[in-house]
Amino acid sequence: DYDTEIYLQVPRSEAERVRKEIERTRHELRAEIAAIWRSAEPAHFQEPRFETLTARLEAMLRERFNRSGRQGVEKVVVVSGAGLRLGR
């Protein structure tokens, strides 16, 4: 079991739209993320920065949020069990 947080970097002009879409499709997103996790190879969880999982999540989230020429997701960061809290 991995205690994991996923952060999205989005342009300020798109932040509200992406936030509303996340709220509206919260359960769908959880299911898609869970499917990515369940289909991962054990080695993917040993990568220092979860490069493979991050790339898969980023592709899925860009497909969902970067539509009609809008740049909804610029970057995805996966943080797992680090126990460090930076910022707020």
Secondary structure, 3 states (H helix, E strand, C coil): CCCEEEEEECCHHHHHHHHHHHHHCHHHHHHHHHHHHHCCCHHHHHCCCCHHHHHHHHHHHHHHHCCCCCCCCCEEEEEECCCCCCCC
